Amino acid sequence: MSVVRQASGAGKIGVQRDRCVGAGQCVLAAPAVFDQDEEEGLVLVLDDEPPASDADAVREAVWACPSGALTLR
């Protein structure tokens, strides 16, 4: 008998804050997962292993990041 396992989430988010330019595209794409800090406007990851229900939004955020500061594994 085979067991099929679904991925438990959207993946693991990596961020390089020193590359972030504060464009906010990640927040627009996935506001439940990303925010910007009040001081510099740089990306904050609210959940670095978001649920599968956020997978499409997270992939959109990573794709839309103009500086390439976000990765998804």
PDB file of N, CA, C, O and CB in Angstrom:
ATOM      1  N   MET A   1       0.844  -1.172   0.000  1.00  0.00           N
ATOM      2  CA  MET A   1       0.000   0.000   0.000  1.00  0.00           C
ATOM      3  C   MET A   1       0.889   1.234   0.000  1.00  0.00           C
ATOM      4  O   MET A   1       1.815   1.329   0.806  1.00  0.00           O
ATOM      5  CB  MET A   1      -0.960  -0.001   1.214  1.00  0.00           C
ATOM      6  N   SER A   2       0.623   2.166  -0.880  1.00  0.00           N
ATOM      7  CA  SER A   2       1.429   3.376  -0.930  1.00  0.00           C
ATOM      8  C   SER A   2       0.742   4.503  -0.172  1.00  0.00           C
ATOM      9  O   SER A   2      -0.484   4.584  -0.095  1.00  0.00           O
ATOM     10  CB  SER A   2       1.691   3.789  -2.381  1.00  0.00           C
ATOM     11  N   VAL A   3       1.567   5.353   0.372  1.00  0.00           N
ATOM     12  CA  VAL A   3       1.058   6.499   1.118  1.00  0.00           C
ATOM     13  C   VAL A   3       1.430   7.760   0.358  1.00  0.00           C
ATOM     14  O   VAL A   3       2.597   7.973   0.029  1.00  0.00           O
ATOM     15  CB  VAL A   3       1.623   6.531   2.576  1.00  0.00           C
ATOM     16  N   VAL A   4       0.460   8.577   0.087  1.00  0.00           N
ATOM     17  CA  VAL A   4       0.692   9.839  -0.606  1.00  0.00           C
ATOM     18  C   VAL A   4       0.685  10.948   0.432  1.00  0.00           C
ATOM     19  O   VAL A   4      -0.264  11.092   1.202  1.00  0.00           O
ATOM     20  CB  VAL A   4      -0.383  10.093  -1.717  1.00  0.00           C
ATOM     21  N   ARG A   5       1.750  11.724   0.441  1.00  0.00           N
ATOM     22  CA  ARG A   5       1.830  12.828   1.384  1.00  0.00           C
ATOM     23  C   ARG A   5       1.750  14.144   0.630  1.00  0.00           C
ATOM     24  O   ARG A   5       2.410  14.335  -0.391  1.00  0.00           O
ATOM     25  CB  ARG A   5       3.127  12.753   2.213  1.00  0.00           C
ATOM     26  N   GLN A   6       0.944  15.032   1.141  1.00  0.00           N
ATOM     27  CA  GLN A   6       0.866  16.363   0.570  1.00  0.00           C
ATOM     28  C   GLN A   6       1.871  17.242   1.274  1.00  0.00           C
ATOM     29  O   GLN A   6       2.197  17.021   2.440  1.00  0.00           O
ATOM     30  CB  GLN A   6      -0.560  16.947   0.684  1.00  0.00           C
ATOM     31  N   ALA A   7       2.355  18.230   0.571  1.00  0.00           N
ATOM     32  CA  ALA A   7       3.248  19.194   1.197  1.00  0.00           C
ATOM     33  C   ALA A   7       2.500  19.886   2.324  1.00  0.00           C
ATOM     34  O   ALA A   7       1.325  20.228   2.190  1.00  0.00           O
ATOM     35  CB  ALA A   7       3.779  20.226   0.164  1.00  0.00           C
ATOM     36  N   SER A   8       3.191  20.084   3.427  1.00  0.00           N
ATOM     37  CA  SER A   8       2.529  20.670   4.585  1.00  0.00           C
ATOM     38  C   SER A   8       2.343  22.174   4.461  1.00  0.00           C
ATOM     39  O   SER A   8       1.582  22.762   5.229  1.00  0.00           O
ATOM     40  CB  SER A   8       3.312  20.363   5.826  1.00  0.00           C
ATOM     41  N   GLY A   9       3.011  22.800   3.525  1.00  0.00           N
ATOM     42  CA  GLY A   9       2.883  24.245   3.397  1.00  0.00           C
ATOM     43  C   GLY A   9       3.340  24.731   2.055  1.00  0.00           C
ATOM     44  O   GLY A   9       3.539  23.950   1.124  1.00  0.00           O
ATOM     45  N   ALA A  10       3.507  26.033   1.961  1.00  0.00           N
ATOM     46  CA  ALA A  10       3.900  26.683   0.717  1.00  0.00           C
ATOM     47  C   ALA A  10       5.393  26.553   0.450  1.00  0.00           C
ATOM     48  O   ALA A  10       5.839  26.803  -0.670  1.00  0.00           O
ATOM     49  CB  ALA A  10       3.511  28.144   0.749  1.00  0.00           C
ATOM     50  N   GLY A  11       6.162  26.173   1.441  1.00  0.00           N
ATOM     51  CA  GLY A  11       7.606  26.096   1.331  1.00  0.00           C
ATOM     52  C   GLY A  11       8.240  26.963   2.392  1.00  0.00           C
ATOM     53  O   GLY A  11       7.544  27.542   3.227  1.00  0.00           O
ATOM     54  N   LYS A  12       9.549  27.053   2.366  1.00  0.00           N
ATOM     55  CA  LYS A  12      10.295  27.873   3.334  1.00  0.00           C
ATOM     56  C   LYS A  12      10.749  29.146   2.631  1.00  0.00           C
ATOM     57  O   LYS A  12      11.376  29.093   1.573  1.00  0.00           O
ATOM     58  CB  LYS A  12      11.526  27.089   3.928  1.00  0.00           C
ATOM     59  N   ILE A  13      10.428  30.281   3.225  1.00  0.00           N
ATOM     60  CA  ILE A  13      10.765  31.579   2.639  1.00  0.00           C
ATOM     61  C   ILE A  13      12.120  32.031   3.164  1.00  0.00           C
ATOM     62  O   ILE A  13      12.389  31.996   4.365  1.00  0.00           O
ATOM     63  CB  ILE A  13       9.673  32.638   2.958  1.00  0.00           C
ATOM     64  N   GLY A  14      12.954  32.450   2.242  1.00  0.00           N
ATOM     65  CA  GLY A  14      14.229  33.063   2.601  1.00  0.00           C
ATOM     66  C   GLY A  14      14.185  34.537   2.228  1.00  0.00           C
ATOM     67  O   GLY A  14      13.552  34.909   1.240  1.00  0.00           O
ATOM     68  N   VAL A  15      14.844  35.366   3.001  1.00  0.00           N
ATOM     69  CA  VAL A  15      14.848  36.801   2.716  1.00  0.00           C
ATOM     70  C   VAL A  15      16.240  37.379   2.965  1.00  0.00           C
ATOM     71  O   VAL A  15      16.905  37.045   3.945  1.00  0.00           O
ATOM     72  CB  VAL A  15      13.793  37.535   3.582  1.00  0.00           C
ATOM     73  N   GLN A  16      16.658  38.246   2.063  1.00  0.00           N
ATOM     74  CA  GLN A  16      17.900  38.998   2.214  1.00  0.00           C
ATOM     75  C   GLN A  16      17.499  40.461   2.366  1.00  0.00           C
ATOM     76  O   GLN A  16      17.354  41.182   1.379  1.00  0.00           O
ATOM     77  CB  GLN A  16      18.884  38.780   0.982  1.00  0.00           C
ATOM     78  N   ARG A  17      17.320  40.891   3.616  1.00  0.00           N
ATOM     79  CA  ARG A  17      16.855  42.248   3.873  1.00  0.00           C
ATOM     80  C   ARG A  17      17.805  43.306   3.312  1.00  0.00           C
ATOM     81  O   ARG A  17      17.371  44.409   2.978  1.00  0.00           O
ATOM     82  CB  ARG A  17      16.679  42.457   5.359  1.00  0.00           C
ATOM     83  N   ASP A  18      19.080  42.986   3.208  1.00  0.00           N
ATOM     84  CA  ASP A  18      20.029  43.964   2.669  1.00  0.00           C
ATOM     85  C   ASP A  18      19.816  44.198   1.173  1.00  0.00           C
ATOM     86  O   ASP A  18      20.314  45.183   0.628  1.00  0.00           O
ATOM     87  CB  ASP A  18      21.462  43.497   2.921  1.00  0.00           C
ATOM     88  N   ARG A  19      19.088  43.311   0.507  1.00  0.00           N
ATOM     89  CA  ARG A  19      18.763  43.492  -0.924  1.00  0.00           C
ATOM     90  C   ARG A  19      17.420  44.180  -1.121  1.00  0.00           C
ATOM     91  O   ARG A  19      17.150  44.701  -2.203  1.00  0.00           O
ATOM     92  CB  ARG A  19      18.753  42.140  -1.641  1.00  0.00           C
ATOM     93  N   CYS A  20      16.582  44.190  -0.104  1.00  0.00           N
ATOM     94  CA  CYS A  20      15.232  44.746  -0.195  1.00  0.00           C
ATOM     95  C   CYS A  20      15.296  46.244  -0.489  1.00  0.00           C
ATOM     96  O   CYS A  20      16.096  46.973   0.096  1.00  0.00           O
ATOM     97  CB  CYS A  20      14.446  44.486   1.110  1.00  0.00           C
ATOM     98  N   VAL A  21      14.430  46.688  -1.413  1.00  0.00           N
ATOM     99  CA  VAL A  21      14.352  48.113  -1.754  1.00  0.00           C
ATOM    100  C   VAL A  21      13.061  48.745  -1.249  1.00  0.00           C
ATOM    101  O   VAL A  21      12.806  49.921  -1.508  1.00  0.00           O
ATOM    102  CB  VAL A  21      14.461  48.302  -3.263  1.00  0.00           C
ATOM    103  N   GLY A  22      12.248  47.978  -0.535  1.00  0.00           N
ATOM    104  CA  GLY A  22      11.029  48.526   0.065  1.00  0.00           C
ATOM    105  C   GLY A  22       9.905  48.800  -0.912  1.00  0.00           C
ATOM    106  O   GLY A  22       9.065  49.659  -0.647  1.00  0.00           O
ATOM    107  N   ALA A  23       9.861  48.100  -2.028  1.00  0.00           N
ATOM    108  CA  ALA A  23       8.812  48.336  -3.030  1.00  0.00           C
ATOM    109  C   ALA A  23       7.439  47.872  -2.546  1.00  0.00           C
ATOM    110  O   ALA A  23       6.422  48.398  -2.997  1.00  0.00           O
ATOM    111  CB  ALA A  23       9.163  47.624  -4.335  1.00  0.00           C
ATOM    112  N   GLY A  24       7.392  46.904  -1.643  1.00  0.00           N
ATOM    113  CA  GLY A  24       6.129  46.447  -1.074  1.00  0.00           C
ATOM    114  C   GLY A  24       5.322  45.501  -1.933  1.00  0.00           C
ATOM    115  O   GLY A  24       4.166  45.225  -1.614  1.00  0.00           O
ATOM    116  N   GLN A  25       5.890  44.995  -3.010  1.00  0.00           N
ATOM    117  CA  GLN A  25       5.158  44.072  -3.879  1.00  0.00           C
ATOM    118  C   GLN A  25       4.804  42.783  -3.149  1.00  0.00           C
ATOM    119  O   GLN A  25       3.762  42.181  -3.407  1.00  0.00           O
ATOM    120  CB  GLN A  25       5.978  43.754  -5.126  1.00  0.00           C
ATOM    121  N   CYS A  26       5.672  42.366  -2.241  1.00  0.00           N
ATOM    122  CA  CYS A  26       5.409  41.153  -1.472  1.00  0.00           C
ATOM    123  C   CYS A  26       4.184  41.326  -0.581  1.00  0.00           C
ATOM    124  O   CYS A  26       3.367  40.413  -0.456  1.00  0.00           O
ATOM    125  CB  CYS A  26       6.631  40.782  -0.624  1.00  0.00           C
ATOM    126  N   VAL A  27       4.059  42.484   0.031  1.00  0.00           N
ATOM    127  CA  VAL A  27       2.919  42.761   0.912  1.00  0.00           C
ATOM    128  C   VAL A  27       1.623  42.803   0.110  1.00  0.00           C
ATOM    129  O   VAL A  27       0.589  42.316   0.567  1.00  0.00           O
ATOM    130  CB  VAL A  27       3.123  44.093   1.664  1.00  0.00           C
ATOM    131  N   LEU A  28       1.681  43.374  -1.064  1.00  0.00           N
ATOM    132  CA  LEU A  28       0.489  43.421  -1.928  1.00  0.00           C
ATOM    133  C   LEU A  28       0.064  42.020  -2.364  1.00  0.00           C
ATOM    134  O   LEU A  28      -1.128  41.720  -2.431  1.00  0.00           O
ATOM    135  CB  LEU A  28       0.760  44.294  -3.168  1.00  0.00           C
ATOM    136  N   ALA A  29       1.036  41.170  -2.658  1.00  0.00           N
ATOM    137  CA  ALA A  29       0.732  39.821  -3.140  1.00  0.00           C
ATOM    138  C   ALA A  29       0.305  38.877  -2.023  1.00  0.00           C
ATOM    139  O   ALA A  29      -0.586  38.050  -2.220  1.00  0.00           O
ATOM    140  CB  ALA A  29       1.934  39.247  -3.849  1.00  0.00           C
ATOM    141  N   ALA A  30       0.928  38.990  -0.854  1.00  0.00           N
ATOM    142  CA  ALA A  30       0.668  38.039   0.239  1.00  0.00           C
ATOM    143  C   ALA A  30       0.703  38.760   1.591  1.00  0.00           C
ATOM    144  O   ALA A  30       1.654  38.600   2.356  1.00  0.00           O
ATOM    145  CB  ALA A  30       1.708  36.882   0.220  1.00  0.00           C
ATOM    146  N   PRO A  31      -0.320  39.542   1.880  1.00  0.00           N
ATOM    147  CA  PRO A  31      -0.316  40.332   3.118  1.00  0.00           C
ATOM    148  C   PRO A  31      -0.367  39.499   4.401  1.00  0.00           C
ATOM    149  O   PRO A  31      -0.018  40.003   5.469  1.00  0.00           O
ATOM    150  CB  PRO A  31      -1.477  41.271   3.106  1.00  0.00           C
ATOM    151  N   ALA A  32      -0.786  38.259   4.319  1.00  0.00           N
ATOM    152  CA  ALA A  32      -0.797  37.400   5.505  1.00  0.00           C
ATOM    153  C   ALA A  32       0.596  36.869   5.829  1.00  0.00           C
ATOM    154  O   ALA A  32       0.832  36.359   6.924  1.00  0.00           O
ATOM    155  CB  ALA A  32      -1.762  36.234   5.301  1.00  0.00           C
ATOM    156  N   VAL A  33       1.514  36.991   4.878  1.00  0.00           N
ATOM    157  CA  VAL A  33       2.843  36.415   5.031  1.00  0.00           C
ATOM    158  C   VAL A  33       3.929  37.483   5.157  1.00  0.00           C
ATOM    159  O   VAL A  33       4.932  37.273   5.839  1.00  0.00           O
ATOM    160  CB  VAL A  33       3.149  35.511   3.859  1.00  0.00           C
ATOM    161  N   PHE A  34       3.729  38.631   4.500  1.00  0.00           N
ATOM    162  CA  PHE A  34       4.749  39.675   4.464  1.00  0.00           C
ATOM    163  C   PHE A  34       4.212  41.000   5.002  1.00  0.00           C
ATOM    164  O   PHE A  34       3.018  41.288   4.925  1.00  0.00           O
ATOM    165  CB  PHE A  34       5.264  39.861   3.039  1.00  0.00           C
ATOM    166  N   ASP A  35       5.130  41.792   5.548  1.00  0.00           N
ATOM    167  CA  ASP A  35       4.838  43.155   5.973  1.00  0.00           C
ATOM    168  C   ASP A  35       6.109  43.966   5.753  1.00  0.00           C
ATOM    169  O   ASP A  35       7.133  43.429   5.330  1.00  0.00           O
ATOM    170  CB  ASP A  35       4.361  43.213   7.482  1.00  0.00           C
ATOM    171  N   GLN A  36       6.036  45.254   6.040  1.00  0.00           N
ATOM    172  CA  GLN A  36       7.210  46.117   5.952  1.00  0.00           C
ATOM    173  C   GLN A  36       7.419  46.778   7.300  1.00  0.00           C
ATOM    174  O   GLN A  36       6.461  47.155   7.976  1.00  0.00           O
ATOM    175  CB  GLN A  36       7.053  47.183   4.826  1.00  0.00           C
ATOM    176  N   ASP A  37       8.698  46.917   7.690  1.00  0.00           N
ATOM    177  CA  ASP A  37       8.949  47.554   8.974  1.00  0.00           C
ATOM    178  C   ASP A  37       8.658  49.049   8.889  1.00  0.00           C
ATOM    179  O   ASP A  37       8.758  49.652   7.821  1.00  0.00           O
ATOM    180  CB  ASP A  37      10.400  47.314   9.423  1.00  0.00           C
ATOM    181  N   GLU A  38       8.302  49.626  10.008  1.00  0.00           N
ATOM    182  CA  GLU A  38       7.904  51.029  10.065  1.00  0.00           C
ATOM    183  C   GLU A  38       9.074  51.973   9.843  1.00  0.00           C
ATOM    184  O   GLU A  38       8.900  53.069   9.310  1.00  0.00           O
ATOM    185  CB  GLU A  38       7.259  51.328  11.393  1.00  0.00           C
ATOM    186  N   GLU A  39      10.258  51.554  10.247  1.00  0.00           N
ATOM    187  CA  GLU A  39      11.415  52.432  10.201  1.00  0.00           C
ATOM    188  C   GLU A  39      11.980  52.619   8.797  1.00  0.00           C
ATOM    189  O   GLU A  39      12.145  53.749   8.337  1.00  0.00           O
ATOM    190  CB  GLU A  39      12.481  51.897  11.097  1.00  0.00           C
ATOM    191  N   GLU A  40      12.272  51.526   8.124  1.00  0.00           N
ATOM    192  CA  GLU A  40      12.923  51.591   6.812  1.00  0.00           C
ATOM    193  C   GLU A  40      12.046  51.132   5.659  1.00  0.00           C
ATOM    194  O   GLU A  40      12.399  51.326   4.496  1.00  0.00           O
ATOM    195  CB  GLU A  40      14.163  50.768   6.832  1.00  0.00           C
ATOM    196  N   GLY A  41      10.914  50.528   5.967  1.00  0.00           N
ATOM    197  CA  GLY A  41      10.040  50.019   4.920  1.00  0.00           C
ATOM    198  C   GLY A  41      10.517  48.726   4.301  1.00  0.00           C
ATOM    199  O   GLY A  41      10.049  48.341   3.229  1.00  0.00           O
ATOM    200  N   LEU A  42      11.447  48.046   4.964  1.00  0.00           N
ATOM    201  CA  LEU A  42      11.987  46.803   4.425  1.00  0.00           C
ATOM    202  C   LEU A  42      11.099  45.624   4.799  1.00  0.00           C
ATOM    203  O   LEU A  42      10.332  45.679   5.760  1.00  0.00           O
ATOM    204  CB  LEU A  42      13.416  46.573   4.931  1.00  0.00           C
ATOM    205  N   VAL A  43      11.223  44.574   4.026  1.00  0.00           N
ATOM    206  CA  VAL A  43      10.384  43.388   4.182  1.00  0.00           C
ATOM    207  C   VAL A  43      10.530  42.755   5.567  1.00  0.00           C
ATOM    208  O   VAL A  43      11.622  42.663   6.129  1.00  0.00           O
ATOM    209  CB  VAL A  43      10.727  42.366   3.110  1.00  0.00           C
ATOM    210  N   LEU A  44       9.393  42.329   6.084  1.00  0.00           N
ATOM    211  CA  LEU A  44       9.318  41.500   7.277  1.00  0.00           C
ATOM    212  C   LEU A  44       8.545  40.251   6.890  1.00  0.00           C
ATOM    213  O   LEU A  44       7.487  40.343   6.268  1.00  0.00           O
ATOM    214  CB  LEU A  44       8.639  42.259   8.483  1.00  0.00           C
ATOM    215  N   VAL A  45       9.052  39.107   7.246  1.00  0.00           N
ATOM    216  CA  VAL A  45       8.357  37.856   6.983  1.00  0.00           C
ATOM    217  C   VAL A  45       7.577  37.495   8.244  1.00  0.00           C
ATOM    218  O   VAL A  45       8.164  37.263   9.300  1.00  0.00           O
ATOM    219  CB  VAL A  45       9.358  36.712   6.575  1.00  0.00           C
ATOM    220  N   LEU A  46       6.265  37.449   8.127  1.00  0.00           N
ATOM    221  CA  LEU A  46       5.406  37.145   9.260  1.00  0.00           C
ATOM    222  C   LEU A  46       5.326  35.652   9.536  1.00  0.00           C
ATOM    223  O   LEU A  46       5.111  35.233  10.673  1.00  0.00           O
ATOM    224  CB  LEU A  46       4.025  37.694   9.023  1.00  0.00           C
ATOM    225  N   ASP A  47       5.501  34.850   8.486  1.00  0.00           N
ATOM    226  CA  ASP A  47       5.435  33.393   8.619  1.00  0.00           C
ATOM    227  C   ASP A  47       6.390  32.801   7.595  1.00  0.00           C
ATOM    228  O   ASP A  47       6.077  32.772   6.405  1.00  0.00           O
ATOM    229  CB  ASP A  47       3.966  32.851   8.416  1.00  0.00           C
ATOM    230  N   ASP A  48       7.567  32.321   8.047  1.00  0.00           N
ATOM    231  CA  ASP A  48       8.563  31.838   7.081  1.00  0.00           C
ATOM    232  C   ASP A  48       8.257  30.450   6.530  1.00  0.00           C
ATOM    233  O   ASP A  48       8.943  29.983   5.621  1.00  0.00           O
ATOM    234  CB  ASP A  48       9.919  31.822   7.723  1.00  0.00           C
ATOM    235  N   GLU A  49       7.232  29.785   7.071  1.00  0.00           N
ATOM    236  CA  GLU A  49       6.749  28.518   6.519  1.00  0.00           C
ATOM    237  C   GLU A  49       5.222  28.577   6.452  1.00  0.00           C
ATOM    238  O   GLU A  49       4.533  27.913   7.226  1.00  0.00           O
ATOM    239  CB  GLU A  49       7.231  27.294   7.388  1.00  0.00           C
ATOM    240  N   PRO A  50       4.700  29.379   5.520  1.00  0.00           N
ATOM    241  CA  PRO A  50       3.244  29.573   5.443  1.00  0.00           C
ATOM    242  C   PRO A  50       2.503  28.311   5.015  1.00  0.00           C
ATOM    243  O   PRO A  50       3.097  27.402   4.436  1.00  0.00           O
ATOM    244  CB  PRO A  50       2.924  30.694   4.477  1.00  0.00           C
ATOM    245  N   PRO A  51       1.210  28.260   5.302  1.00  0.00           N
ATOM    246  CA  PRO A  51       0.415  27.086   4.930  1.00  0.00           C
ATOM    247  C   PRO A  51       0.243  26.978   3.415  1.00  0.00           C
ATOM    248  O   PRO A  51       0.433  27.945   2.676  1.00  0.00           O
ATOM    249  CB  PRO A  51      -0.958  27.144   5.605  1.00  0.00           C
ATOM    250  N   ALA A  52      -0.112  25.798   2.987  1.00  0.00           N
ATOM    251  CA  ALA A  52      -0.311  25.537   1.553  1.00  0.00           C
ATOM    252  C   ALA A  52      -1.356  26.460   0.944  1.00  0.00           C
ATOM    253  O   ALA A  52      -1.295  26.761  -0.249  1.00  0.00           O
ATOM    254  CB  ALA A  52      -0.723  24.087   1.334  1.00  0.00           C
ATOM    255  N   SER A  53      -2.305  26.909   1.738  1.00  0.00           N
ATOM    256  CA  SER A  53      -3.348  27.797   1.215  1.00  0.00           C
ATOM    257  C   SER A  53      -2.778  29.137   0.744  1.00  0.00           C
ATOM    258  O   SER A  53      -3.428  29.841  -0.029  1.00  0.00           O
ATOM    259  CB  SER A  53      -4.413  28.037   2.282  1.00  0.00           C
ATOM    260  N   ASP A  54      -1.578  29.499   1.196  1.00  0.00           N
ATOM    261  CA  ASP A  54      -0.934  30.746   0.776  1.00  0.00           C
ATOM    262  C   ASP A  54       0.109  30.532  -0.321  1.00  0.00           C
ATOM    263  O   ASP A  54       0.788  31.481  -0.714  1.00  0.00           O
ATOM    264  CB  ASP A  54      -0.284  31.414   1.968  1.00  0.00           C
ATOM    265  N   ALA A  55       0.245  29.320  -0.811  1.00  0.00           N
ATOM    266  CA  ALA A  55       1.322  28.989  -1.754  1.00  0.00           C
ATOM    267  C   ALA A  55       1.308  29.853  -3.006  1.00  0.00           C
ATOM    268  O   ALA A  55       2.358  30.359  -3.404  1.00  0.00           O
ATOM    269  CB  ALA A  55       1.225  27.541  -2.152  1.00  0.00           C
ATOM    270  N   ASP A  56       0.159  30.038  -3.637  1.00  0.00           N
ATOM    271  CA  ASP A  56       0.102  30.842  -4.864  1.00  0.00           C
ATOM    272  C   ASP A  56       0.489  32.289  -4.593  1.00  0.00           C
ATOM    273  O   ASP A  56       1.229  32.890  -5.371  1.00  0.00           O
ATOM    274  CB  ASP A  56      -1.302  30.785  -5.479  1.00  0.00           C
ATOM    275  N   ALA A  57      -0.002  32.849  -3.499  1.00  0.00           N
ATOM    276  CA  ALA A  57       0.313  34.232  -3.152  1.00  0.00           C
ATOM    277  C   ALA A  57       1.800  34.397  -2.841  1.00  0.00           C
ATOM    278  O   ALA A  57       2.407  35.397  -3.224  1.00  0.00           O
ATOM    279  CB  ALA A  57      -0.530  34.685  -1.953  1.00  0.00           C
ATOM    280  N   VAL A  58       2.380  33.431  -2.157  1.00  0.00           N
ATOM    281  CA  VAL A  58       3.805  33.497  -1.825  1.00  0.00           C
ATOM    282  C   VAL A  58       4.653  33.415  -3.090  1.00  0.00           C
ATOM    283  O   VAL A  58       5.608  34.175  -3.247  1.00  0.00           O
ATOM    284  CB  VAL A  58       4.189  32.365  -0.854  1.00  0.00           C
ATOM    285  N   ARG A  59       4.309  32.500  -3.988  1.00  0.00           N
ATOM    286  CA  ARG A  59       5.049  32.405  -5.260  1.00  0.00           C
ATOM    287  C   ARG A  59       4.939  33.712  -6.042  1.00  0.00           C
ATOM    288  O   ARG A  59       5.921  34.157  -6.635  1.00  0.00           O
ATOM    289  CB  ARG A  59       4.516  31.225  -6.116  1.00  0.00           C
ATOM    290  N   GLU A  60       3.772  34.325  -6.051  1.00  0.00           N
ATOM    291  CA  GLU A  60       3.582  35.618  -6.716  1.00  0.00           C
ATOM    292  C   GLU A  60       4.464  36.680  -6.071  1.00  0.00           C
ATOM    293  O   GLU A  60       5.077  37.484  -6.775  1.00  0.00           O
ATOM    294  CB  GLU A  60       2.100  36.047  -6.659  1.00  0.00           C
ATOM    295  N   ALA A  61       4.536  36.694  -4.745  1.00  0.00           N
ATOM    296  CA  ALA A  61       5.357  37.683  -4.038  1.00  0.00           C
ATOM    297  C   ALA A  61       6.833  37.518  -4.375  1.00  0.00           C
ATOM    298  O   ALA A  61       7.531  38.503  -4.617  1.00  0.00           O
ATOM    299  CB  ALA A  61       5.152  37.566  -2.526  1.00  0.00           C
ATOM    300  N   VAL A  62       7.308  36.280  -4.391  1.00  0.00           N
ATOM    301  CA  VAL A  62       8.713  36.020  -4.727  1.00  0.00           C
ATOM    302  C   VAL A  62       8.992  36.458  -6.156  1.00  0.00           C
ATOM    303  O   VAL A  62      10.017  37.084  -6.425  1.00  0.00           O
ATOM    304  CB  VAL A  62       9.056  34.520  -4.546  1.00  0.00           C
ATOM    305  N   TRP A  63       8.098  36.137  -7.061  1.00  0.00           N
ATOM    306  CA  TRP A  63       8.264  36.514  -8.468  1.00  0.00           C
ATOM    307  C   TRP A  63       8.242  38.038  -8.647  1.00  0.00           C
ATOM    308  O   TRP A  63       9.001  38.579  -9.451  1.00  0.00           O
ATOM    309  CB  TRP A  63       7.160  35.870  -9.322  1.00  0.00           C
ATOM    310  N   ALA A  64       7.385  38.716  -7.910  1.00  0.00           N
ATOM    311  CA  ALA A  64       7.197  40.163  -8.079  1.00  0.00           C
ATOM    312  C   ALA A  64       8.269  41.007  -7.393  1.00  0.00           C
ATOM    313  O   ALA A  64       8.344  42.211  -7.642  1.00  0.00           O
ATOM    314  CB  ALA A  64       5.848  40.558  -7.550  1.00  0.00           C
ATOM    315  N   CYS A  65       9.085  40.421  -6.550  1.00  0.00           N
ATOM    316  CA  CYS A  65      10.102  41.192  -5.814  1.00  0.00           C
ATOM    317  C   CYS A  65      11.120  41.774  -6.799  1.00  0.00           C
ATOM    318  O   CYS A  65      11.847  41.021  -7.447  1.00  0.00           O
ATOM    319  CB  CYS A  65      10.822  40.295  -4.751  1.00  0.00           C
ATOM    320  N   PRO A  66      11.181  43.106  -6.922  1.00  0.00           N
ATOM    321  CA  PRO A  66      12.065  43.705  -7.921  1.00  0.00           C
ATOM    322  C   PRO A  66      13.562  43.567  -7.601  1.00  0.00           C
ATOM    323  O   PRO A  66      14.401  43.677  -8.495  1.00  0.00           O
ATOM    324  CB  PRO A  66      11.726  45.158  -8.068  1.00  0.00           C
ATOM    325  N   SER A  67      13.887  43.331  -6.344  1.00  0.00           N
ATOM    326  CA  SER A  67      15.302  43.236  -5.977  1.00  0.00           C
ATOM    327  C   SER A  67      15.801  41.797  -5.856  1.00  0.00           C
ATOM    328  O   SER A  67      17.001  41.566  -5.707  1.00  0.00           O
ATOM    329  CB  SER A  67      15.535  43.952  -4.675  1.00  0.00           C
ATOM    330  N   GLY A  68      14.894  40.842  -5.919  1.00  0.00           N
ATOM    331  CA  GLY A  68      15.280  39.445  -5.761  1.00  0.00           C
ATOM    332  C   GLY A  68      15.643  39.102  -4.325  1.00  0.00           C
ATOM    333  O   GLY A  68      16.426  38.183  -4.084  1.00  0.00           O
ATOM    334  N   ALA A  69      15.081  39.834  -3.375  1.00  0.00           N
ATOM    335  CA  ALA A  69      15.400  39.616  -1.960  1.00  0.00           C
ATOM    336  C   ALA A  69      14.719  38.375  -1.380  1.00  0.00           C
ATOM    337  O   ALA A  69      15.102  37.913  -0.305  1.00  0.00           O
ATOM    338  CB  ALA A  69      14.999  40.832  -1.154  1.00  0.00           C
ATOM    339  N   LEU A  70      13.733  37.839  -2.063  1.00  0.00           N
ATOM    340  CA  LEU A  70      12.965  36.711  -1.540  1.00  0.00           C
ATOM    341  C   LEU A  70      13.275  35.426  -2.304  1.00  0.00           C
ATOM    342  O   LEU A  70      13.464  35.441  -3.520  1.00  0.00           O
ATOM    343  CB  LEU A  70      11.467  37.013  -1.609  1.00  0.00           C
ATOM    344  N   THR A  71      13.322  34.328  -1.577  1.00  0.00           N
ATOM    345  CA  THR A  71      13.459  33.008  -2.193  1.00  0.00           C
ATOM    346  C   THR A  71      12.442  32.069  -1.566  1.00  0.00           C
ATOM    347  O   THR A  71      11.943  32.322  -0.469  1.00  0.00           O
ATOM    348  CB  THR A  71      14.908  32.450  -2.024  1.00  0.00           C
ATOM    349  N   LEU A  72      12.144  31.008  -2.255  1.00  0.00           N
ATOM    350  CA  LEU A  72      11.217  30.005  -1.766  1.00  0.00           C
ATOM    351  C   LEU A  72      11.820  28.641  -2.007  1.00  0.00           C
ATOM    352  O   LEU A  72      12.185  28.300  -3.132  1.00  0.00           O
ATOM    353  CB  LEU A  72       9.835  30.131  -2.449  1.00  0.00           C
ATOM    354  N   ARG A  73      11.923  27.855  -0.936  1.00  0.00           N
ATOM    355  CA  ARG A  73      12.472  26.496  -1.039  1.00  0.00           C
ATOM    356  C   ARG A  73      11.417  25.507  -0.625  1.00  0.00           C
ATOM    357  O   ARG A  73      11.664  24.301  -0.636  1.00  0.00           O
ATOM    358  CB  ARG A  73      13.740  26.326  -0.170  1.00  0.00           C
TER     359      ARG A  73
END
